[in-house]
């Protein structure tokens, strides 16, 4: 039989995880916005006749690396948050 203490402990862990997820999503959105802006800059630079193909390729690699890194960091943030919530549930 679960007690009110157990229910409040679970609720606290869920709220803690949800808070970490919201913060992580906000940071992810900020970094994704920077990547989208970089994509727009690359598109605008592609129309310039003096812009070399190599420079555009380097910028595209940077764009992809930023997005992949952002996604990996967000996934790690979620995993750490889930782990901490599980540890928080097991305490007491």
Order of alpha helices (4+ residues) and beta strands (2+ residues): alpha-alpha
